[in-house]
Amino acid sequence: MRRPRLFALLAPTAPAALAAAPAAAAPGDPLVLSGPADAAQLTAGVAVDLRARGVAGDSGLELRVSRTPAVIDACGRINAEVAQAPGTPEAGDPALFDFPTGRWFDQPGTYYWQVSRAGADGSCTATAVRRLTLSAAIPARPELAGLSQERIPRSVGTSNGALFRIRTSGVPAGVSSARFLALVRNSARRWRLHSLGTLAGRPRFGNGRSEVGFSTTQVPRQALAVTIIGRRRGGGLERDLIIRADIPWDEGPDHPTRQQYDLETVILHEMGHFAGNEFHVPRGCRDTPMVVGLARGEWWRSTGDFSYRACNTGG
C-alpha cells in the first residue's frame, strides 16, 4: 500500500513612465483613495469605481491594479499587470479623479489596487494598498455559486482520469449536503476525474471502492484530509479521499475568515493526489492548490483566485 498523502494543518516590470504633476500638486498635498473599502467583496462583471481625491489640476496620478500587494519600487508602488490608467478629474469635482480601464473586473478573483502621484520635481507618493475580491454572480442553483470552471493547468498537475463515488453521510453541520456534492463534482471535473454517483454512509478504505467523503476517524490529527491509495484484492487500485468533519470549514462562495479552513481548496488539493500527483509544493506565494499545508484564512480556487499569507506581505 502506498503511503497516505496528507494535507497538513498549519497554525494559524519596471514601472511605466508617469506624466509630471503641475506646480499645483506638491509632495505634501493630500492623495486619498475614494472607492471600495479595503477587503471589499463585490460581484464580478459590474464596473468598479476606483477613485482618488487629490488636488485640482493634478496630472501625475496613476491607478495600478495587481494580483499581489508586493511593492516593486522605492515609491511604494505595486505592479500593474492587471490594469493601469492615468487619472481623469470628475466634471463636477476637479479634485476627485476617475481612472477609466478595460474590463478587468469581469474575472472573479482577488485584486490589489492603489493610486500614485509623480511630481514635477521627481518626487513620488503612493497610497496604501487596498484588497478587492470579485465573486461570480450567484447562479440559478445557489450550490454552484462561485465555482470556477477552469480546468486545472498541466503546470499544476496531470490526471489519471480515475473514477469514484461520493459518500453522503457525515457531512458536518457547517456544510450543506448540496454544496458538498457540488464542490466534489466540480473539483473532479476540473481535474478530469469522474463521479459515478452517490452512496449512503461514509468512505472506508479497504472496501474495494474508490470513494470521497467525510470520516474524521480515518484522518490523522495533524491533517485536514487524506488520500489513501492501495491495491484491491481483485486487481486495480482503490483510492479514497477522506476529509475531517470536526474543524471549522468554509464552504464558499465567500472566502474563508482567519478562523476557517477553505473546503474547496482542500478538495482540490486531495483531488490532485487522487489524480496521480504524489508531490507537494513548498509553502509560499504559489499559484497551485498542491502546497504542503493550508492555514486558516488561505485559499486556492483558480489561477486567478488564491490567497496565501506569503502573498499578503503588504497587509
VEXRO-766809 format. One record per atom (N, C-alpha, C, CB): x, y, z. Coordinates in steps of 0.02 Angstrom, whole numbers, padded with zeros to 5 digits, always signed. Glycine has a CB too. Layout:
VEXRO-766809
XYZ;...
end
This chain:
VEXRO-766809
+00042-00060+00000;+00000+00000+00000;+00044+00062+00000;-00048+00000+00061;+00024+00111-00040;+00062+00173-00041;+00048+00214+00022;+00046+00214-00103;+00096+00254+00039;+00088+00297+00098;+00034+00349+00085;+00154+00331+00116;-00008+00365+00135;-00059+00416+00127;-00029+00483+00110;-00102+00422+00190;-00066+00521+00070;-00045+00589+00054;-00085+00636+00099;-00058+00605-00022;-00051+00672+00142;-00085+00713+00191;-00083+00786+00171;-00053+00704+00259;-00136+00822+00189;-00138+00894+00181;-00131+00923+00251;-00205+00919+00146;-00071+00948+00268;-00055+00966+00337;-00096+01025+00361;+00019+00980+00345;-00113+01023+00425;-00147+01079+00459;-00093+01122+00490;-00198+01053+00512;-00093+01186+00473;-00042+01231+00499;-00073+01281+00547;-00007+01268+00441;-00033+01301+00597;-00055+01355+00640;-00059+01419+00599;-00007+01364+00702;-00120+01437+00654;-00127+01498+00619;-00060+01539+00609;-00177+01540+00656;+00406+02231-00671;+00424+02254-00735;+00441+02325-00727;+00371+02242-00786;+00467+02341-00736;+00487+02410-00722;+00425+02454-00726;+00542+02435-00771;+00418+02503-00683;+00358+02544-00685;+00354+02586-00748;+00356+02590-00624;+00292+02595-00773;+00283+02636-00833;+00296+02709-00817;+00211+02627-00862;+00314+02747-00869;+00328+02818-00859;+00265+02855-00839;+00358+02849-00924;+00272+02904-00797;+00216+02943-00773;+00224+03016-00795;+00208+02938-00697;+00168+03047-00809;+00170+03118-00825;+00183+03158-00762;+00104+03141-00858;+00220+03213-00768;+00235+03255-00710;+00174+03294-00688;+00292+03304-00726;+00166+03301-00623;+00111+03340-00596;+00126+03414-00603;+00098+03322-00523;+00075+03455-00609;+00086+03527-00615;+00107+03556-00548;+00023+03562-00639;+00125+03618-00550;+00150+03650-00489;+00098+03650-00434;+00171+03721-00504;+00033+03645-00452;-00019+03646-00402;-00017+03585-00356;-00087+03650-00435;+00015+03530-00378;+00020+03469-00338;+00090+03464-00309;+00002+03406-00380;+00095+03463-00244;+00159+03458-00209;+00160+03395-00167;+00171+03521-00164;+00221+03372-00147;+00225+03309-00109;+00181+03306-00048;+00295+03298-00089;+00168+03363-00015;+00128+03362+00045;+00053+03366+00033;+00148+03418+00089;+00033+03376-00029;-00038+03382-00044;-00073+03315-00034;-00049+03407-00115;-00137+03316-00014;-00172+03254+00001;-00182+03210-00061;-00239+03269+00033;-00179+03144-00050;-00195+03095-00101;-00228+03036-00064;-00130+03071-00141;-00293+03031-00071;-00332+02984-00031;-00376+02942-00078;-00375+03021+00021;-00376+02876-00066;-00419+02833-00106;-00492+02846-00092;-00402+02759-00093;-00533+02844-00144;-00605+02853-00138;-00638+02798-00180;-00628+02924-00160;-00655+02744-00148;-00683+02686-00184;-00700+02632-00134;-00634+02660-00238;-00705+02570-00157;-00722+02516-00110;-00672+02513-00052;-00723+02449-00148;-00697+02500+00007;-00654+02495+00066;-00607+02435+00060;-00696+02488+00130;-00554+02436+00099;-00507+02379+00099;-00545+02315+00117;-00449+02392+00149;-00530+02261+00080;-00560+02195+00089;-00633+02192+00066;-00557+02175+00162;-00654+02240+00025;-00722+02239-00001;-00732+02178-00047;-00738+02304-00040;-00794+02153-00047;-00812+02097-00091;-00870+02119-00135;-00831+02033-00049;-00859+02117-00200;-00908+02139-00249;-00920+02083-00300;-00885+02203-00285;-00967+02096-00345;-00985+02046-00396;-00946+02059-00460;-01060+02048-00410;-00914+02008-00486;-00877+02014-00549;-00925+02032-00606;-00839+01948-00566;-00900+02071-00653;-00941+02091-00710;-00975+02159-00701;-00992+02040-00723;-00976+02184-00640;-01005+02250-00626;-00948+02300-00618;-01050+02248-00561;-00951+02356-00654;-00897+02405-00653;-00881+02427-00582;-00915+02465-00696;-00817+02432-00567;-00794+02451-00501;-00766+02523-00505;-00739+02402-00474;-00791+02566-00461;-00769+02636-00460;-00708+02643-00415;-00826+02683-00437;-00649+02641-00445;-00587+02652-00409;-00566+02724-00420;-00530+02602-00432;-00571+02764-00368;-00558+02836-00374;-00510+02859-00320;-00624+02875-00370;-00487+02920-00328;-00443+02950-00278;-00456+03025-00275;-00368+02935-00294;-00447+03053-00216;-00454+03126-00208;-00385+03156-00200;-00500+03144-00146;-00369+03203-00244;-00305+03238-00241;-00316+03312-00237;-00263+03221-00302;-00285+03350-00282;-00295+03422-00286;-00314+03439-00357;-00232+03462-00263;-00352+03491-00365;-00372+03513-00432;-00310+03528-00474;-00417+03576-00428;-00309+03502-00535;-00253+03513-00579;-00202+03458-00580;-00220+03576-00561;-00208+03408-00537;-00162+03351-00539;-00162+03319-00608;-00181+03299-00485;-00102+03305-00633;-00097+03268-00696;-00049+03210-00690;-00076+03314-00753;-00023+03196-00631;+00025+03143-00622;-00003+03084-00583;+00086+03169-00588;-00069+03076-00581;-00099+03022-00544;-00105+02959-00587;-00168+03043-00517;-00095+02902-00556;-00099+02839-00593;-00129+02785-00548;-00029+02818-00619;-00176+02748-00575;-00205+02689-00542;-00166+02627-00562;-00280+02681-00560;-00154+02583-00513;-00123+02518-00526;-00166+02464-00494;-00050+02516-00500;-00178+02411-00533;-00215+02353-00508;-00171+02291-00519;-00284+02345-00543;-00162+02252-00467;-00118+02194-00470;-00150+02134-00435;-00049+02209-00438;-00122+02075-00448;-00145+02015-00412;-00105+02003-00348;-00138+01953-00458;-00057+02046-00335;-00017+02039-00274;-00005+02108-00244;+00050+02004-00290;-00001+02113-00178;+00012+02178-00147;+00086+02195-00140;-00020+02180-00079;+00129+02154-00169;+00201+02164-00162;+00222+02231-00192;+00240+02106-00194;+00262+02269-00155;+00288+02334-00178;+00348+02321-00224;+00309+02379-00118;+00352+02359-00279;+00405+02346-00328;+00456+02403-00334;+00375+02334-00395;+00445+02460-00301;+00494+02514-00306;+00496+02555-00243;+00478+02559-00367;+00542+02603-00240;+00553+02643-00180;+00494+02689-00165;+00616+02684-00188;+00453+02702-00214;+00394+02744-00204;+00339+02707-00165;+00366+02767-00271;+00343+02641-00164;+00292+02601-00131;+00237+02579-00178;+00262+02640-00075;+00251+02581-00244;+00200+02562-00292;+00199+02486-00302;+00213+02596-00359;+00139+02460-00316;+00131+02389-00332;+00135+02381-00408;+00063+02362-00305;+00134+02319-00430;+00136+02306-00502;+00070+02328-00535;+00149+02230-00515;+00067+02325-00601;+00008+02347-00637;-00008+02299-00694;+00018+02418-00665;+00002+02232-00680;-00009+02183-00733;-00083+02172-00749;+00023+02118-00714;-00128+02192-00703;-00200+02185-00716;-00228+02246-00750;-00237+02172-00650;-00213+02305-00723;-00239+02367-00753;-00195+02426-00731;-00313+02380-00733;-00194+02477-00774;-00154+02537-00762;-00187+02594-00800;-00079+02528-00783;-00197+02652-00767;-00231+02707-00802;-00215+02773-00769;-00308+02696-00803;-00209+02828-00808;-00200+02894-00779;-00266+02921-00752;-00171+02943-00832;-00262+02970-00707;-00322+02998-00677;-00356+03049-00722;-00305+03030-00612;-00422+03050-00719;-00463+03098-00756;-00509+03133-00706;-00505+03063-00812;-00506+03200-00700;-00547+03235-00650;-00622+03229-00666;-00527+03309-00646;-00662+03222-00613;-00734+03221-00621;-00758+03290-00641;-00769+03197-00556;-00810+03292-00684;-00834+03356-00710;-00857+03404-00654;-00891+03344-00759;-00891+03377-00604;-00918+03421-00552;-00873+03427-00491;-00984+03396-00531;-00816+03394-00492;-00771+03395-00434;-00699+03385-00459;-00790+03339-00381;-00663+03438-00475;-00597+03432-00507;-00544+03402-00463;-00575+03500-00529;-00558+03393-00398;-00508+03361-00354;-00522+03286-00346;-00509+03395-00285;-00576+03261-00376;-00592+03190-00374;-00576+03159-00442;-00668+03178-00354;-00536+03106-00442;-00511+03078-00504;-00537+03007-00516;-00435+03078-00505;-00558+02995-00578;-00578+02929-00600;-00522+02901-00642;-00646+02931-00641;-00521+02834-00653;-00467+02801-00690;-00497+02750-00738;-00416+02767-00640;-00518+02773-00797;-00550+02727-00844;-00502+02671-00865;-00575+02765-00907;-00525+02608-00862;-00484+02550-00881;-00526+02503-00924;-00457+02512-00819;-00494+02450-00948;-00530+02397-00982;-00570+02357-00931;-00482+02351-01020;-00602+02303-00954;-00648+02264-00912;-00612+02209-00873;-00705+02234-00954;-00561+02227-00836;-00526+02179-00795;-00570+02150-00740;-00464+02211-00763;-00622+02187-00721;-00666+02167-00666;-00716+02113-00686;-00703+02228-00639;-00714+02090-00748;-00759+02035-00769;-00736+01968-00740;-00762+02031-00845;-00673+01962-00723;-00644+01899-00700;-00646+01895-00623;-00572+01890-00726;-00681+01846-00594;-00679+01838-00521;-00608+01828-00496;-00723+01780-00498;-00594+01851-00437;-00527+01842-00408;-00514+01894-00354;-00474+01846-00462;-00454+01891-00326;-00433+01939-00276;-00382+01987-00307;-00403+01904-00214;-00394+02051-00300;-00352+02102-00330;-00329+02153-00277;-00390+02138-00388;-00276+02190-00295;-00250+02242-00251;-00243+02306-00293;-00181+02221-00220;-00262+02363-00264;-00260+02425-00303;-00235+02483-00260;-00329+02441-00332;-00206+02532-00294;-00182+02593-00262;-00176+02647-00315;-00114+02581-00225;-00165+02709-00292;-00154+02765-00336;-00087+02798-00315;-00213+02817-00334;-00049+02820-00364;+00014+02854-00351;+00015+02921-00387;+00075+02811-00372;+00060+02965-00363;+00068+03031-00395;+00143+03043-00407;+00038+03089-00350;+00160+03061-00468;+00228+03080-00485;+00232+03157-00489;+00251+03048-00553;+00279+03186-00453;+00285+03259-00452;+00334+03285-00504;+00306+03282-00384;+00328+03347-00520;+00373+03379-00569;+00445+03379-00545;+00350+03450-00585;+00454+03377-00479;+00522+03378-00451;+00552+03308-00444;+00521+03412-00384;+00518+03258-00471;+00542+03189-00467;+00518+03151-00406;+00617+03190-00466;+00479+03184-00363;+00452+03151-00304;+00396+03102-00325;+00426+03203-00253;+00381+03057-00280;+00328+03009-00293;+00292+02993-00228;+00358+02944-00325;+00226+02989-00231;+00185+02972-00174;+00138+02915-00194;+00144+03033-00148;+00130+02866-00151;+00084+02810-00164;+00039+02800-00104;+00123+02744-00180;-00024+02786-00117;-00072+02773-00063;-00060+02704-00035;-00144+02781-00088;-00095+02690+00019;-00097+02621+00044;-00129+02576-00008;-00135+02617+00112;-00116+02512-00003;-00143+02463-00050;-00208+02435-00020;-00092+02406-00064;-00260+02431-00062;-00323+02401-00040;-00335+02335-00076;-00381+02449-00052;-00365+02289-00040;-00383+02224-00070;-00455+02225-00092;-00371+02166-00020;-00469+02193-00148;-00536+02191-00176;-00549+02120-00202;-00545+02243-00233;-00602+02089-00180;-00620+02022-00202;-00682+02025-00245;-00630+01974-00142;-00678+01997-00305;-00735+01994-00352;-00759+01923-00356;-00715+02021-00422;-00821+01911-00338;-00851+01845-00339;-00899+01838-00398;-00887+01829-00273;-00904+01778-00424;-00950+01765-00479;-01022+01776-00455;-00941+01693-00507;-01064+01800-00500;-01134+01809-00483;-01166+01743-00464;-01172+01842-00541;-01212+01744-00416;-01245+01683-00393;-01289+01656-00449;-01286+01695-00328;-01279+01595-00471;-01319+01567-00525;-01388+01545-00501;-01282+01508-00556;-01428+01517-00547;-01495+01494-00529;-01492+01440-00476;-01531+01467-00591;-01438+01400-00475;-01429+01349-00424;-01379+01375-00373;-01406+01281-00455;-01402+01396-00314;-01357+01427-00266;-01298+01383-00246;-01394+01445-00204;-01305+01317-00247;-01249+01274-00227;-01190+01278-00274;-01273+01202-00222;-01201+01306-00334;-01147+01314-00383;-01115+01383-00381;-01174+01301-00453;-01137+01425-00335;-01112+01494-00332;-01037+01496-00324;-01146+01532-00275;-01005+01536-00366;-00933+01550-00359;-00887+01495-00382;-00919+01564-00290;-00912+01441-00409;-00869+01385-00429;-00837+01398-00497;-00909+01319-00430;-00772+01396-00499;-00736+01407-00562;-00743+01345-00607;-00662+01422-00548;-00748+01356-00671;-00749+01301-00720;-00681+01290-00752;-00801+01316-00774;-00631+01328-00730;-00564+01322-00758;-00535+01252-00747;-00517+01375-00727;-00512+01220-00801;-00478+01156-00793;-00411+01168-00759;-00468+01121-00862;-00391+01121-00717;-00327+01127-00682;-00271+01126-00734;-00318+01070-00629;-00229+01178-00736;-00175+01180-00786;-00125+01123-00777;-00138+01247-00783;-00096+01100-00831;-00046+01046-00826;+00016+01069-00788;-00027+01022-00896;+00026+01134-00783;+00081+01159-00742;+00069+01145-00668;+00092+01234-00753;+00006+01134-00649;-00011+01117-00580;-00009+01041-00569;-00080+01145-00561;-00035+01003-00618;-00035+00931-00611;-00071+00898-00669;-00067+00910-00545;-00060+00833-00678;-00092+00794-00731;-00146+00750-00701;-00039+00752-00768;-00182+00713-00743;-00238+00673-00719;-00236+00602-00746;-00303+00705-00738;-00255+00555-00703;-00261+00485-00724;-00332+00466-00743;-00237+00440-00668;-00379+00514-00739;-00448+00502-00758;-00485+00453-00713;-00450+00477-00828;-00466+00447-00650;-00494+00397-00605;-00569+00408-00592;-00457+00397-00538;-00603+00353-00573;-00674+00353-00557;-00684+00347-00482;-00710+00295-00594;-00740+00371-00457;-00755+00367-00385;-00829+00377-00373;-00713+00419-00346;-00850+00361-00311;-00917+00376-00288;-00913+00423-00228;-00956+00311-00270;-00966+00461-00217;-00968+00509-00163;-01010+00481-00106;-00996+00577-00187;-00982+00478-00046;-01018+00457+00013;-01054+00518+00043;-00971+00423+00064;-01117+00510+00060;-01158+00568+00079;-01170+00575+00154;-01224+00564+00045;-01147+00527+00195;-01158+00532+00267;-01099+00568+00300;-01167+00463+00298;-01113+00595+00359;-01060+00626+00399;-01041+00696+00379;-01000+00585+00395;-01080+00728+00333;-01065+00797+00314;-01075+00842+00376;-01110+00821+00255;-01026+00882+00395;-01032+00922+00457;-01087+00974+00453;-00967+00956+00474;-01109+00998+00510;-01165+01044+00514;-01152+01109+00477;-01181+01059+00586;-01089+01132+00474;-01074+01195+00441;-01070+01192+00365;-01011+01221+00467;-01081+01132+00337;-01077+01123+00264;-01142+01092+00240;-01015+01077+00245;-01174+01121+00191;-01236+01092+00164;-01219+01033+00119;-01277+01145+00125;-01262+00983+00119;-01250+00923+00078;-01248+00941+00004;-01304+00871+00090;-01292+00987-00017;-01293+01007-00088;-01227+01042-00107;-01352+01054-00101;-01201+01084-00063;-01139+01119-00078;-01081+01069-00080;-01125+01174-00027;-01080+01022-00033;-01026+00972-00032;-01025+00932-00098;-01035+00924+00028;-01084+00910-00120;-01087+00872-00183;-01064+00916-00242;-01159+00847-00196;-01084+00979-00242;-01063+01024-00296;-00988+01035-00295;-01099+01092-00290;-00958+01043-00236;-00886+01053-00231;-00848+00992-00257;-00865+01068-00160;-00870+00932-00237;-00835+00871-00258;-00842+00861-00333;-00862+00810-00220;-00902+00866-00358;-00913+00854-00430;-00876+00905-00473;-00987+00856-00446;-00880+00969-00453;-00847+01021-00492;-00771+01014-00489;-00868+01090-00468;-00744+01000-00430;-00672+00992-00423;-00648+00933-00463;-00652+00983-00349;-00687+00878-00464;-00669+00819-00503;-00666+00835-00577;-00718+00762-00490;-00717+00870-00602;-00717+00889-00673;-00656+00930-00691;-00782+00928-00691;-00637+00975-00647;-00580+01018-00661;-00515+00978-00664;-00574+01072-00607;-00512+00922-00627;-00454+00878-00628;-00462+00821-00680;-00442+00848-00558;-00517+00822-00717;-00531+00770-00767;-00541+00702-00734;-00474+00767-00819;-00572+00703-00676;-00592+00642-00641;-00667+00634-00649;-00571+00645-00565;-00694+00576-00629;-00764+00560-00647;-00802+00530-00588;-00766+00513-00707;-00857+00563-00568;-00900+00537-00516;-00949+00487-00546;-00938+00594-00481;-00958+00430-00511;-01006+00379-00532;-01071+00384-00492;-00976+00309-00524;-01081+00438-00454;-01141+00446-00415;-01127+00444-00341;-01191+00393-00433;-01181+00436-00301;-01176+00440-00229;-01195+00374-00196;-01220+00496-00202;-01172+00365-00134;-01190+00309-00091;-01200+00336-00021;-01135+00254-00092;-01248+00306+00016;-01256+00324+00086;-01196+00297+00125;-01322+00295+00115;-01185+00324+00185;-01130+00301+00226;-01068+00344+00217;-01114+00230+00211;-01014+00322+00250;-00951+00358+00248;-00898+00317+00211;-00927+00375+00319;-00848+00350+00184;-00795+00312+00149;-00757+00268+00198;-00747+00360+00113;-00735+00211+00174;-00696+00165+00216;-00643+00132+00172;-00741+00111+00250;-00581+00145+00187;-00528+00115+00146;-00526+00040+00157;-00460+00147+00163;-00518+00004+00102;-00514-00069+00105;-00577-00104+00083;-00497-00089+00173;-00629-00067+00065;-00691-00100+00043;-00694-00113-00032;-00751-00057+00062;-00639-00097-00067;-00635-00111-00138;-00663-00057-00183;-00670-00174-00152;-00692-00004-00154;-00720+00050-00194;-00679+00114-00184;-00794+00063-00175;-00673+00154-00236;-00643+00220-00231;-00697+00269-00211;-00608+00241-00298;-00686+00306-00156;-00739+00347-00128;-00712+00414-00104;-00773+00311-00071;-00758+00463-00097;-00743+00529-00070;-00796+00545-00017;-00742+00584-00127;-00774+00569+00041;-00822+00588+00092;-00789+00607+00157;-00870+00532+00104;-00831+00619+00208;-00808+00639+00275;-00803+00578+00320;-00855+00692+00305;-00748+00572+00357;-00740+00520+00407;-00680+00538+00451;-00730+00449+00375;-00693+00575+00503;-00640+00603+00545;-00592+00550+00573;-00670+00642+00602;-00619+00492+00591;-00578+00442+00624;-00523+00414+00580;-00621+00385+00649;-00529+00422+00514;-00479+00394+00468;-00427+00446+00445;-00514+00365+00408;-00432+00506+00472;-00385+00559+00452;-00339+00574+00511;-00423+00624+00429;-00273+00573+00501;-00226+00590+00555;-00241+00659+00585;-00154+00588+00531;-00228+00668+00649;-00246+00730+00683;-00211+00791+00655;-00231+00724+00756;-00151+00782+00626;-00114+00840+00600;-00135+00857+00529;-00040+00826+00603;-00186+00823+00503;-00206+00833+00433;-00278+00858+00429;-00198+00768+00394;-00293+00893+00374;-00361+00913+00358;-00397+00859+00320;-00360+00978+00318;-00361+00822+00279;-00390+00769+00238;-00334+00722+00218;-00427+00798+00175;-00352+00664+00191;-00302+00616+00170;-00327+00580+00108;-00287+00565+00227;-00281+00565+00063;-00296+00522+00006;-00255+00459+00014;-00279+00558-00062;-00290+00402+00019;-00258+00337+00029;-00265+00296-00035;-00290+00300+00090;-00210+00268-00057;-00210+00229-00119;-00180+00161-00105;-00170+00266-00176;-00215+00109-00126;-00190+00041-00116;-00219-00006-00168;-00206+00016-00045;-00193-00067-00172;-00215-00115-00221;-00275-00155-00196;-00158-00163-00240;-00324-00164-00240;-00381-00206-00225;-00361-00280-00229;-00439-00192-00273;-00398-00322-00194;-00383-00393-00196;-00392-00421-00266;-00429-00431-00147;-00441-00398-00302;-00453-00424-00369;-00414-00388-00424;-00525-00420-00385;-00370-00344-00405;-00331-00306-00453;-00354-00234-00459;-00334-00339-00521;-00312-00192-00482;-00328-00122-00488;-00315-00085-00423;-00399-00112-00509;-00328-00020-00423;-00314+00022-00365;-00378+00047-00334;-00271+00081-00385;-00378+00050-00268;-00431+00084-00231;-00403+00151-00208;-00455+00041-00170;-00442+00204-00221;-00422+00271-00200;-00477+00299-00155;-00409+00318-00261;-00459+00324-00097;-00508+00354-00053;-00485+00423-00030;-00520+00309+00008;-00528+00472-00041;-00516+00541-00019;-00560+00552+00042;-00530+00594-00077;-00530+00559+00100;-00567+00563+00163;-00552+00629+00198;-00549+00502+00209;-00605+00664+00219;-00600+00732+00246;-00622+00732+00318;-00642+00781+00204;-00587+00769+00360;-00607+00778+00429;-00671+00819+00433;-00552+00811+00470;-00714+00801+00481;-00777+00837+00489;-00778+00881+00552;-00834+00788+00493;-00724+00880+00592;-00726+00912+00657;-00686+00978+00660;-00699+00866+00708;-00680+01012+00604;-00645+01076+00603;-00689+01129+00570;-00577+01069+00565;-00675+01193+00579;-00718+01246+00552;-00708+01256+00477;-00705+01312+00588;-00751+01226+00437;-00746+01231+00364;-00782+01292+00338;-00775+01168+00331;-00755+01321+00285;-00790+01372+00245;-00810+01339+00179;-00746+01436+00233;-00875+01336+00166;-00899+01302+00105;-00903+01348+00045;-00967+01272+00118;-00891+01414+00054;-00896+01462-00001;-00970+01482-00011;-00867+01431-00065;-00982+01525-00060;-00935+01555-00108;-00891+01611-00078;-00972+01582-00166;-00908+01637-00019;-00865+01686+00011;-00798+01654+00030;-00898+01718+00074;-00747+01695+00035;-00682+01669+00054;-00679+01656+00129;-00626+01717+00033;-00636+01611+00152;-00633+01595+00223;-00608+01653+00265;-00589+01535+00233;-00632+01655+00327;-00605+01703+00375;-00542+01673+00406;-00658+01719+00431;-00509+01711+00449;-00449+01686+00482;-00464+01632+00534;-00412+01743+00516;-00528+01616+00543;-00548+01562+00588;-00569+01499+00551;-00604+01585+00633;-00568+01500+00484;-00595+01445+00444;-00543+01415+00397;-00656+01468+00404;-00555+01352+00379;-00516+01319+00326;-00561+01315+00264;-00492+01248+00348;-00530+01324+00206;-00569+01326+00144;-00579+01255+00118;-00533+01369+00091;-00642+01232+00117;-00657+01164+00098;-00641+01151+00024;-00731+01148+00111;-00656+01199-00019;-00643+01188-00091;-00568+01179-00104;-00670+01247-00132;-00526+01219-00071;-00454+01212-00080;-00430+01142-00060;-00417+01266-00040;-00455+01118-00003;-00434+01052+00021;-00457+00997-00027;-00462+01039+00092;-00518+01003-00053;-00542+00953-00101;-00501+00955-00165;-00617+00964-00117;-00486+01016-00189;-00445+01022-00250;-00376+00992-00239;-00439+01095-00271;-00347+01005-00180;-00281+00977-00164;-00283+00901-00164;-00257+01003-00095;-00331+00873-00127;-00333+00800-00123;-00353+00768-00189;-00382+00778-00069;-00395+00801-00228;-00411+00776-00295;-00347+00773-00338;-00464+00820-00330;-00301+00819-00325;-00237+00816-00361;-00199+00752-00346;-00195+00877-00343;-00199+00731-00282;-00168+00667-00265;-00208+00609-00295;-00163+00659-00187;-00274+00614-00291;-00319+00563-00319;-00304+00553-00394;-00393+00582-00308;-00287+00610-00427;-00273+00608-00499;-00204+00582-00516;-00282+00677-00528;-00165+00564-00464;-00100+00534-00476;-00039+00577-00462;-00097+00511-00544;-00050+00637-00435;+00006+00683-00421;+00027+00674-00348;-00014+00757-00435;+00083+00642-00337;+00104+00625-00269;+00144+00679-00234;+00144+00562-00270;+00162+00731-00270;+00207+00782-00242;+00169+00834-00201;+00245+00816-00299;+00206+00871-00160;+00184+00931-00127;+00230+00989-00148;+00182+00923-00050;+00202+01049-00149;+00240+01109-00165;+00253+01146-00100;+00202+01155-00216;+00315+01171-00088;+00329+01207-00025;+00283+01267-00017;+00402+01230-00023;+00270+01286+00045;+00228+01344+00058;+00261+01408+00032;+00214+01351+00133;+00220+01457+00017;+00243+01520-00010;+00186+01550-00050;+00307+01512-00053;+00201+01601-00089;+00150+01631-00133;+00148+01592-00197;+00166+01708-00147;+00114+01535-00196;+00115+01486-00251;+00047+01483-00285;+00134+01416-00225;+00047+01484-00352;-00015+01480-00389;-00033+01406-00402;-00010+01519-00456;-00049+01371-00348;-00065+01300-00351;-00101+01280-00287;-00001+01256-00362;-00147+01231-00290;-00177+01206-00229;-00135+01151-00196;-00246+01178-00243;-00079+01133-00226;-00040+01075-00203;+00014+01093-00152;-00008+01041-00262;+00003+01148-00115;+00051+01167-00064;+00050+01116-00007;+00036+01239-00037;+00105+01112+00030;+00112+01060+00080;+00066+01070+00140;+00184+01058+00105;+00043+01130+00152;-00003+01142+00208;-00046+01203+00195;+00036+01151+00272;-00103+01204+00227;-00150+01260+00219;-00166+01289+00287;-00215+01237+00183;-00160+01355+00294;-00177+01389+00357;-00249+01415+00354;-00128+01448+00371;-00276+01429+00412;-00342+01460+00414;-00341+01526+00375;-00365+01473+00487;-00394+01539+00338;-00399+01601+00300;-00365+01600+00233;-00371+01655+00340;-00332+01545+00214;-00300+01540+00148;-00345+01502+00101;-00231+01504+00154;-00334+01514+00036;-00373+01476-00014;-00338+01476-00081;-00443+01506-00021;-00356+01426-00122;-00340+01424-00193;-00400+01395-00229;-00274+01381-00207;-00433+01436-00270;-00492+01413-00306;-00484+01413-00381;-00551+01456-00287;-00436+01452-00405;-00419+01452-00476;-00353+01489-00483;-00476+01484-00521;-00326+01491-00544;-00263+01526-00554;-00269+01601-00543;-00236+01513-00623;-00330+01628-00544;-00339+01699-00532;-00373+01714-00466;-00379+01728-00587;-00383+01663-00425;-00419+01672-00362;-00386+01630-00308;-00494+01653-00370;-00333+01656-00279;-00299+01621-00225;-00267+01672-00178;-00245+01572-00253;-00257+01650-00116;-00226+01694-00067;-00191+01652-00014;-00278+01741-00035;-00125+01655-00013;-00085+01625+00040;-00053+01682+00079;-00031+01575+00012;-00037+01671+00141;-00011+01726+00183;+00053+01755+00155;+00001+01701+00253;+00093+01714+00121;+00155+01739+00092;+00142+01789+00036;+00197+01681+00066;+00081+01789+00008;+00064+01836-00046;+00044+01903-00017;+00008+01808-00090;+00029+01906+00048;-00002+01964+00077;+00045+02002+00123;-00064+01945+00114;+00107+02009+00102;+00156+02043+00144;+00142+02117+00151;+00225+02033+00116;+00101+02144+00107;+00085+02215+00111;+00029+02231+00158;+00069+02242+00043;-00003+02182+00190;-00059+02198+00233;-00084+02138+00269;-00114+02230+00194;
end
